[in-house]
Amino acid sequence: QRLAVRLAVFYMDRKNVQIKGWYNEGPLFVGYVDNAASGKNKGAELETIYTFNEHINVFANIGLLRTEINDYEILGDGGLEDKSGRDQAHAPYYQFNLGTAFSFGPGFYGRLEVDGKDDFYFSDSHDQQSDKYTLIHARLGWAYEGFDIALWGRNLSDQDYQTRGFYFGNDPRTFYEDSAYYQYGEPRTFGVQMRYSFE
């Protein structure tokens, strides 16, 4: 009565996969819809939670993913480029969420967790990839008779991590040579949340 486990395993075999493509021509960044002959996705997701006692539990959630694009070509600087056999965009090989939740004293509680993700392609049309990263989050609160007041912090190690990536010419000083541009996730962030629930 202390351990809960949930496991999901999946396999997808798709035909005529519709893909969002991009074409660079100098400073122009043009999007279009394209098709690959097929695509495969397979993986597993595991969720576990273990309750030590009424005050402490720990959890571990892990996802594994393998993807593939087949018979897919894009228009690059040198003509058609074959992207067959590579991973699909935004499909990291692993993701995880580990942590613990605890309570102590009259109404006080806390939560500490770690998120991680493997590197992944930003797009099916170029080869720019994210870095793998690990983030730390925490929450400390007090709940009593409908009131819930909490102090939280995300990305406590203040790690730089990319969530989106683009590849095109944008700088006239380099004669609009294609370069990578990144959108980053939030830096170290703190906040206070106050909530009241009516019953």
C-alpha positions in Angstrom: 0.0 0.0 0.0 3.0 2.4 -0.3 4.2 2.1 -3.9 2.2 3.1 -7.0 3.5 2.4 -10.5 2.1 3.3 -13.9 3.7 2.2 -17.2 2.8 3.0 -20.8 4.5 1.6 -23.9 3.6 2.9 -27.3 4.5 2.4 -31.0 3.3 4.5 -33.9 3.9 3.9 -37.6 2.6 6.8 -39.8 2.4 7.2 -43.5 2.7 10.4 -45.4 3.7 12.4 -42.4 2.9 16.0 -42.6 5.8 18.2 -41.6 6.3 22.0 -41.2 9.2 23.0 -43.4 11.2 26.2 -43.7 13.2 27.7 -46.6 15.9 30.4 -46.2 16.7 32.8 -49.0 18.9 35.6 -47.6 16.9 37.5 -45.0 13.6 35.7 -46.1 12.4 33.0 -43.8 9.5 31.1 -45.5 7.4 28.4 -44.0 5.6 25.7 -45.9 3.9 22.3 -45.4 5.6 19.2 -46.7 5.3 15.4 -46.5 7.7 12.6 -45.6 6.9 9.1 -46.8 6.7 7.8 -43.3 7.6 8.3 -39.7 8.0 6.1 -36.6 7.6 6.9 -32.9 8.2 4.4 -30.1 8.8 4.7 -26.4 7.8 4.2 -22.8 6.7 6.3 -19.9 7.1 5.2 -16.3 5.5 7.0 -13.3 6.2 5.9 -9.7 5.4 7.3 -6.3 6.5 5.9 -3.0 5.0 6.9 0.3 7.4 6.5 3.3 4.9 7.8 5.8 2.1 10.4 6.2 4.7 13.2 5.9 7.1 12.1 3.1 6.8 10.7 -0.4 9.1 10.5 -3.3 8.3 10.3 -7.0 10.1 9.5 -10.2 8.7 9.9 -13.7 10.8 8.9 -16.8 10.0 9.0 -20.5 12.0 7.4 -23.3 11.4 8.2 -26.9 12.8 7.1 -30.3 11.6 8.8 -33.5 12.5 8.6 -37.2 11.6 10.3 -40.5 11.9 8.3 -43.7 12.2 9.5 -47.3 12.3 13.2 -46.5 14.2 15.8 -48.5 14.4 19.6 -47.9 15.6 22.4 -50.0 19.0 23.6 -48.7 21.7 26.0 -50.0 23.1 23.3 -52.2 19.8 21.9 -53.5 17.9 19.0 -52.1 19.2 17.6 -48.8 18.2 14.1 -47.6 17.0 14.0 -44.0 15.9 10.4 -44.0 16.6 8.4 -40.9 17.1 11.3 -38.5 15.1 12.1 -35.4 11.9 14.1 -35.6 11.9 17.7 -34.2 11.3 18.3 -30.5 11.7 14.6 -29.6 14.3 14.2 -26.9 15.5 10.7 -26.2 14.7 11.0 -22.5 12.9 13.2 -20.1 12.6 12.9 -16.3 11.0 14.5 -13.3 12.3 13.4 -9.8 11.5 14.8 -6.4 10.0 14.6 -3.0 7.0 16.1 -1.3 6.8 16.5 2.4 4.7 18.0 5.2 5.8 19.0 8.7 4.3 20.9 11.6 0.8 22.3 11.6 0.0 22.9 7.9 3.5 23.4 6.6 4.6 21.6 3.4 7.3 21.5 0.8 8.3 20.1 -2.6 11.7 19.7 -4.2 12.0 18.4 -7.8 14.4 18.0 -10.7 13.5 18.1 -14.4 15.8 16.9 -17.1 15.6 16.6 -20.9 18.0 15.3 -23.6 19.0 17.3 -26.6 16.6 17.5 -29.6 16.3 19.0 -33.0 14.5 22.3 -33.2 13.1 21.7 -36.7 12.8 19.0 -39.3 14.3 21.5 -41.8 17.7 22.3 -40.2 20.2 20.5 -38.0 20.4 22.9 -35.0 19.9 21.2 -31.7 19.3 22.2 -28.1 21.6 21.4 -25.3 20.6 18.7 -22.7 19.7 20.3 -19.4 18.6 19.7 -15.8 16.5 22.2 -13.8 15.8 22.4 -10.1 12.5 23.7 -8.6 11.3 24.1 -5.0 8.1 25.1 -3.2 7.5 25.8 0.5 4.1 26.6 1.8 1.5 26.7 4.6 -2.1 25.6 4.3 -4.8 26.1 6.9 -8.7 26.2 6.7 -8.8 27.1 3.0 -5.8 29.4 3.0 -2.7 28.4 1.1 0.4 30.6 1.0 3.5 29.4 -0.8 7.0 30.6 -1.8 8.2 29.0 -4.9 11.4 29.1 -7.0 12.0 27.7 -10.5 15.4 27.0 -12.3 17.2 27.6 -9.0 20.6 26.9 -10.6 19.8 29.7 -13.1 20.7 27.5 -16.1 20.5 28.7 -19.6 18.5 26.3 -21.7 17.0 26.6 -25.2 13.3 25.9 -25.9 13.1 26.9 -29.6 15.7 27.4 -32.3 15.7 29.0 -35.7 18.3 29.0 -38.5 18.3 31.8 -41.1 20.1 34.9 -42.3 19.4 38.0 -40.3 22.7 40.0 -40.1 23.7 42.2 -43.0 27.2 42.4 -41.6 27.7 38.7 -42.6 25.8 39.2 -45.9 22.8 37.3 -44.4 24.7 34.1 -43.8 22.5 31.5 -42.2 23.0 31.4 -38.4 21.3 29.9 -35.4 19.0 32.0 -33.1 17.6 30.6 -29.9 14.6 31.2 -27.6 15.5 30.5 -24.0 13.5 29.3 -21.1 12.9 31.4 -18.0 16.0 32.2 -15.8 16.0 31.7 -12.0 12.5 32.9 -10.9 10.9 33.3 -7.5 7.3 34.1 -6.6 4.7 34.1 -3.8 1.3 32.6 -4.3 -1.7 33.2 -2.0 -4.9 31.3 -2.5 -8.2 30.8 -0.6 -10.6 28.0 -1.4 -14.3 28.4 -0.5 -16.0 25.1 0.5 
